[in-house]
Amino acid sequence: MTYCVGIRLDAGLVFLSDSRTNAGVDQVGTFRKMSVFEKAGERMMVLMTAGNLSISQSIRELLSEYQDANGNTIWNVQSMYDAARILGEAVRVIHQRDAKALSEFGIDFNVSLMFGGQIKGERCRLFQIYSAGNFIEAHNENTYFQIGEAKYGKPILDRVINPATSLDDAAKCALISMDSTLRSNISVGLPLDLLVYENNHLAVSRFVTIDEKNQYFQMIRNSWGQQLKTVFEGIEAPVWDINASASNLTGHQPSASAANTHSKPVMVAHPDKTSGTSTMGSLQSFAEQRSNPRQH
């Protein structure tokens, strides 16, 4: 498993990926999931991968040299959309080549890709590509994508990220998102690759590989956890007051209870053991009488 996040902003792009590959509890390896395709001054593109490692590596190698039927490559197309389309074709080529053989060994064709960057003359763009080669693009309503083990790192991104977020704040948010994932899932691990791209730079702006010795990331891990505890402890505990409406009206702390009659648990009736015993006794007496007609 892995975790990658890509963020598209008015100011540029942020990419972050881990490097752990887990094929079992005793087969944990380090493989970098981020690749850069750059022609300085003309185009800068980033590919991040999750899923089956052999499939994603095959796609990455093919992408650098793949030509479509019209001779287009990611190195000469004039839009990021066309570059994403070529990547989708490369995925389908690998699928056609390998999927049947993999399925015979019980292995699914499982790969998720994130692809973004900028080509001179157009804005920054970010895409998520699926196993079938189809893709979607990030827009202002959904300005980031995640692939891999996404659920643990999603809440902070939803609360913080919007198109106007600065590159530094987005990088910090991505690292906090990664820290949450690292703490909750051992299949995601260090080192991390962080790339920050400034709009219209047309070359890698800032890049760092983060390991356990990185002081900034260690500061985030420690301070974020402590700040969460501080905020949590600063929130008042619930007050179990059945007279909730009066409490609210006087401006006091809101009650966790409700004054309406629906604020009750569903109660399951307890069986009446006494009546059950007497009924059984009656039935038993009746049965005995039926089996011994001389008593009548």
QUIMONOR-V796302 format. One record per pair of residues at least 24 apart in sequence whose C-alpha atoms are under 10 Angstrom apart, sorted by the first residue. I is the first residue (numbers start at 1). GAP is how many residues later the second one is. Records with the same first field share a line. If there is no record, write none. Layout:
I = GAP + GAP
This chain:
1 = 49 + 50 + 51 + 52 + 146 + 147 + 148 + 184 + 185 + 186 + 187 + 188
2 = 31 + 47 + 48 + 49 + 145 + 146 + 147 + 148 + 179 + 180 + 183 + 184 + 185 + 186 + 187
3 = 30 + 45 + 46 + 47 + 48 + 143 + 144 + 145 + 146 + 147 + 148 + 149 + 150 + 174 + 175 + 178 + 179 + 182 + 184 + 185 + 186 + 189
4 = 29 + 30 + 44 + 45 + 46 + 109 + 110 + 141 + 142 + 143 + 144 + 145 + 146 + 149 + 170 + 173 + 174 + 184 + 188 + 189 + 190
5 = 43 + 109 + 139 + 140 + 141 + 142 + 143 + 145 + 148 + 149 + 152 + 169 + 170 + 172 + 173 + 189
6 = 40 + 41 + 42 + 108 + 109 + 110 + 120 + 121 + 122 + 132 + 137 + 138 + 139 + 140 + 141 + 164 + 165 + 168 + 189 + 190
7 = 109 + 118 + 119 + 131 + 135 + 136 + 137 + 138 + 139 + 150 + 154 + 155 + 156 + 158 + 160 + 163 + 164 + 167 + 189
8 = 108 + 109 + 116 + 117 + 118 + 119 + 130 + 131 + 132 + 134 + 135 + 136 + 137 + 153 + 154 + 155 + 156 + 157 + 159 + 162 + 189
9 = 115 + 116 + 117 + 129 + 130 + 131 + 134 + 135 + 152 + 153 + 154 + 155 + 156 + 157 + 158 + 161 + 189 + 190
10 = 113 + 114 + 130 + 133 + 152 + 153 + 154 + 155 + 156 + 157 + 188 + 189
11 = 113 + 152 + 153 + 154 + 155 + 156 + 186 + 187 + 188 + 189
12 = 105 + 106 + 111 + 112 + 113 + 151 + 153 + 154 + 155 + 184 + 185 + 186 + 187 + 188 + 189 + 193
13 = 33 + 103 + 104 + 105 + 111 + 112 + 113 + 131 + 153 + 154 + 157 + 158 + 182 + 183 + 184 + 185 + 186 + 192
14 = 32 + 102 + 103 + 130 + 153 + 154 + 156 + 157 + 160 + 180 + 181 + 182 + 183 + 184 + 192 + 193
15 = 31 + 32 + 33 + 99 + 100 + 101 + 102 + 129 + 130 + 155 + 156 + 159 + 178 + 179 + 180 + 181 + 182 + 192
16 = 32 + 130 + 155 + 158 + 159 + 161 + 162 + 176 + 177 + 178 + 179 + 180 + 191 + 192 + 193
17 = 31 + 32 + 33 + 129 + 130 + 131 + 157 + 158 + 161 + 171 + 172 + 173 + 174 + 175 + 176 + 177 + 178 + 192
18 = 30 + 32 + 160 + 164 + 169 + 170 + 171 + 172 + 173 + 174 + 175 + 176 + 191 + 192
19 = 31 + 168 + 169 + 170 + 171 + 172 + 173 + 174
20 = 166 + 167 + 168 + 169 + 170 + 171 + 172
21 = 29 + 30 + 31 + 32 + 166 + 167 + 168
22 = 31 + 164 + 165 + 166 + 167
23 = 29 + 30 + 164
24 = 163
25 = 161 + 162
28 = 159 + 161
29 = 160
30 = 159 + 160 + 161
31 = 160
32 = 159 + 160 + 161
33 = 24 + 80 + 159 + 160
34 = 26 + 80 + 81 + 158 + 159 + 160 + 161
35 = 25 + 80 + 158
36 = 79 + 80 + 81 + 159 + 167 + 168
37 = 26 + 27 + 37 + 38 + 80 + 166 + 167
38 = 37 + 79 + 80 + 81 + 164 + 165 + 166
39 = 36 + 80 + 163 + 164 + 165
40 = 161 + 162 + 163 + 164
41 = 78 + 79 + 159 + 160 + 161 + 162
42 = 33 + 34 + 36 + 76 + 77 + 78 + 79 + 158 + 159 + 160 + 161
43 = 31 + 32 + 33 + 34 + 35 + 36 + 37 + 74 + 75 + 76 + 77 + 78 + 157 + 158 + 159 + 160 + 161
44 = 31 + 36 + 72 + 73 + 74 + 75 + 76 + 80 + 153 + 156 + 157 + 158 + 159 + 160 + 161
45 = 29 + 30 + 35 + 38 + 70 + 71 + 72 + 73 + 74 + 79 + 80 + 81 + 152 + 157 + 158 + 159
46 = 68 + 69 + 70 + 71 + 72 + 80 + 149 + 151 + 158
47 = 40 + 66 + 67 + 68 + 69 + 70 + 80 + 81
48 = 64 + 65 + 66 + 67 + 68 + 80 + 99
49 = 62 + 63 + 64 + 65 + 66 + 79 + 80 + 98 + 99
50 = 60 + 61 + 62 + 63 + 64 + 96 + 97 + 98 + 99
51 = 57 + 58 + 59 + 60 + 61 + 62 + 80 + 96 + 97
52 = 55 + 56 + 57 + 58 + 59 + 60
53 = 57 + 58
54 = 57
55 = 36 + 39 + 40 + 43 + 44 + 54 + 55 + 56 + 57 + 76
56 = 35 + 38 + 54 + 55 + 56 + 57
58 = 32 + 33 + 36 + 40
59 = 28 + 29 + 30 + 31 + 32 + 33 + 34 + 35 + 36 + 52 + 54
60 = 27 + 30 + 31 + 53
61 = 29
62 = 25 + 28 + 29 + 31 + 32
63 = 24 + 25 + 26 + 27 + 28
64 = 26
65 = 25
66 = 24 + 27
74 = 45
75 = 44
76 = 43
77 = 42
78 = 40 + 41 + 42 + 43 + 44
79 = 39 + 40 + 41 + 42 + 43 + 44 + 45 + 46
80 = 35 + 36 + 37 + 38 + 39 + 40 + 42 + 43 + 44 + 45 + 46 + 47
81 = 35 + 44 + 45 + 46 + 54 + 55 + 56
83 = 32 + 33 + 34 + 36
84 = 30 + 31 + 32 + 41 + 42 + 43 + 44 + 45 + 49 + 50 + 51 + 52 + 53
85 = 44 + 48 + 49 + 50
86 = 47
87 = 26 + 28 + 42 + 46 + 47 + 48
88 = 25 + 41 + 42 + 43 + 44 + 45 + 46 + 47
89 = 43 + 44 + 45
90 = 43
91 = 38 + 39 + 40 + 41 + 42 + 43
92 = 39 + 40 + 41 + 42
93 = 40
95 = 36 + 37 + 38
111 = 36 + 37
112 = 34 + 35 + 36
113 = 33 + 34 + 35
114 = 31 + 32 + 33
115 = 30
117 = 80 + 82 + 83 + 85 + 86 + 87
118 = 79 + 80 + 81 + 82 + 83 + 84 + 85
119 = 81 + 83
120 = 80 + 81 + 82
121 = 79
122 = 78
123 = 76 + 77
124 = 73 + 74 + 75 + 76 + 78
139 = 24
140 = 24
148 = 40
149 = 29 + 32 + 33 + 35 + 36 + 38 + 39
150 = 27 + 28 + 31
151 = 26 + 29 + 30 + 33
152 = 25 + 26 + 27 + 28 + 29 + 30 + 31 + 32 + 33
153 = 24 + 25 + 26 + 27 + 28 + 29 + 31
154 = 24 + 26 + 27
155 = 25
156 = 24
167 = 29 + 30 + 31 + 32
168 = 28
170 = 26
171 = 24 + 25
172 = 44 + 45 + 48
173 = 47
175 = 41 + 42 + 45 + 46
176 = 41 + 44 + 45 + 48 + 49
178 = 43
179 = 38 + 39 + 41 + 42 + 43 + 45 + 46
180 = 41 + 44 + 45
182 = 39
183 = 38
